[in-house]
């Protein structure tokens, strides 16, 4: 059971970094730092979008319009942090 908890925590940590990478990539894309016509850059952007959009879309539906500022990744990171801490502080001690 401990191995399952560690695997879930590692998956949450990995998804944490994917969300951060997606946010940074969207900034680089918005400010034309990366070449949007490059096939490799496009495939990375598409991959990050497909990995993060299913989790971000429900958050964006309930968020008010902030005039071009998207804070849904921050809210998702807070939710992931809460889930991770809940697992480590509440569930893991019950297993041990």
C-alpha positions in Angstrom: 0.0 0.0 0.0 2.9 2.3 0.7 4.2 1.8 -2.8 0.8 2.9 -4.2 0.9 6.1 -2.1 4.4 6.9 -3.2 3.4 6.3 -6.9 0.4 8.6 -6.6 2.6 11.3 -4.9 5.2 11.0 -7.7 2.5 11.3 -10.3 1.1 14.4 -8.6 4.6 15.8 -8.5 5.1 15.1 -12.2 1.8 16.7 -13.1 2.8 19.7 -11.0 5.9 20.2 -13.3 3.9 19.7 -16.4 1.5 22.5 -15.4 4.4 24.8 -14.7 6.0 23.9 -18.1 2.7 24.6 -19.8 2.3 28.0 -18.2 5.8 29.0 -19.1 5.4 27.7 -22.6 2.1 29.7 -23.0 4.0 32.9 -21.9 6.8 32.2 -24.4 4.3 31.5 -27.1 2.3 34.7 -26.3 5.3 36.9 -26.4 6.7 35.4 -29.6 9.9 34.1 -27.9 9.5 30.7 -29.5 8.9 30.1 -33.2 5.3 29.1 -33.5 5.9 27.7 -37.0 8.5 25.2 -35.9 7.1 21.7 -35.9 9.0 20.6 -32.8 7.8 23.6 -30.8 4.2 23.1 -32.0 4.3 19.4 -31.0 5.5 20.3 -27.5 2.9 23.0 -27.2 0.2 20.6 -28.4 1.4 17.9 -25.9 1.3 20.3 -23.0 -2.1 21.6 -24.0 -3.5 18.1 -24.2 -2.1 17.1 -20.8 -3.3 20.2 -18.9 -6.5 21.3 -20.6 -8.8 18.6 -19.2 -7.9 19.6 -15.7 -7.9 23.4 -16.4 -11.1 23.6 -18.4 -13.5 23.0 -15.4 -11.6 25.6 -13.4 -11.8 28.2 -16.2 -15.6 27.7 -16.4 -16.1 28.9 -12.9 -13.5 31.6 -12.9 -14.6 35.2 -13.6 -13.0 37.0 -16.5 -9.9 38.8 -15.2 -9.1 40.6 -18.5 -6.5 38.3 -20.0 -5.0 37.0 -16.8 -5.4 33.2 -16.4 -5.0 32.1 -12.9 -6.4 28.6 -13.4 -3.0 27.0 -13.3 -2.3 28.5 -9.9 -5.6 27.2 -8.6 -4.9 23.8 -10.0 -1.4 23.8 -8.4 -3.1 24.7 -5.1 -5.5 21.8 -5.5 -2.7 19.4 -6.3 -0.7 20.6 -3.3 -3.7 20.0 -1.1 -4.2 16.5 -2.4 -0.5 15.7 -2.0 -0.4 17.0 1.6 -3.6 15.2 2.4 -2.2 11.9 1.2 1.1 12.4 3.0 -0.3 13.6 6.3 -3.6 11.8 6.6 -3.6 8.7 4.4 0.0 7.6 4.7 0.2 7.5 8.5 -2.9 5.2 8.5 -1.1 2.8 6.2 2.0 2.7 8.3 
